[in-house]
Amino acid sequence: MNDERSGPRRRIFLLESEAAERLRCSARVISRLRLSGKLAYLPGRTILIDEADLDAYIDSIRVAQTLKISGGVDKKPPEDAAARARRKWLLREMRKKAAK
């Protein structure tokens, strides 16, 4: 009997095609994720992707989507007083130049 508490967790590695099946996309999409640095992998003759890294990537997407949905329409962060004053000054200067 192997108990999870008795030893280190066994790592599971996936091929690009297997990772693509899990994400329901093409192997080319997985390749692009790897090459852009968004998905960690083990280089070699056959590219291997750790299942934990794939799960972490999925979680990172899920968080980004959750934040995007909960925020509603793209709202700008509130301006601080200095930024507001700078923007007003720039508008005033642009109006002065346009009036000349």
N, C-alpha and C positions, 0 to 999 in steps of 0.2 A: 504494500500500500504506500503510495506516495502522497504525503500530506503537504499542502502548500506551505505550511509553517516550518516543515523540516528542512527545506533547502531553498536555494535561490530559484526564482521563477525561470522557467525555460523560455528563452527568446524564440519567437517565431518570425521567420523571414519570408517575405513574399516576393515573387517575380513581378515585373512591371505589369504583365497581363493580369495577374491575380489582384494586384492593387487596383487596376483599372476596373475589374469586375466589381470590387467592393464599392468603388465610387460611382459605378455605372457610367463610365466614360471610356474613351479610347486610350490605348497605351501611349499614344502620342501626347495626350494631355498630361499623363504622369511624367513623361520625359520632359515636357516643358516645365512642370513644377519642380522637377529635380534640378534642371539646368538654371532655373531662376533662383534657386536656393530656398524655395519655400518648403521643400520636402527633402529630408535627409535620406541618404542612401549609402550603401557600401559599393564602391566601384569594383569592377572586375569584369571578367568575360561575360558573366551574367550579372546584371544589376540586381542587387537585393535591397529590399526595403523592409526595415524593421516594422513589425505590426504596431508597436508602441509609437513609433514616429508617425505612422499613418493615422493612428487614433488622435495623436496630438494635433496634426494638421486639420483633421475633421473638427476637433474641438475649437481650434482657432478660427475656423470659418464660421462655426455656429455662434460664437461670441460676437463676431463682427456683424453677422446678420441680425442678431438679437438687438444689438445697440442701434443699428440702422433703423429697424422697424420701430423700436420703442421711442426713438427720437422724433418720429413723425416726419413732416416736411423738413428738408435740410435747413436747420436753424443755425444762424451765425451765433458764435459765442458772444456773450455780452461784452461791450467795449468798456475799457476802463477810462477814467477821466482824461488821462494823458493822450490816449489814442483818439478820443473824441475831439479834444482840443486841436490835435495835429491835423485831423481830417478837416475841421472847420477852417483852420488857417490855410491849408492847401486850397480849399475851394475859394476862399477869399482872394488868394494870390492869383488863381486861375482867372477869376472874374476880372481882376484888375488888368491882367495882361490882355484879356479879350476886349476890354473896353478901350485900350490904347489904339 
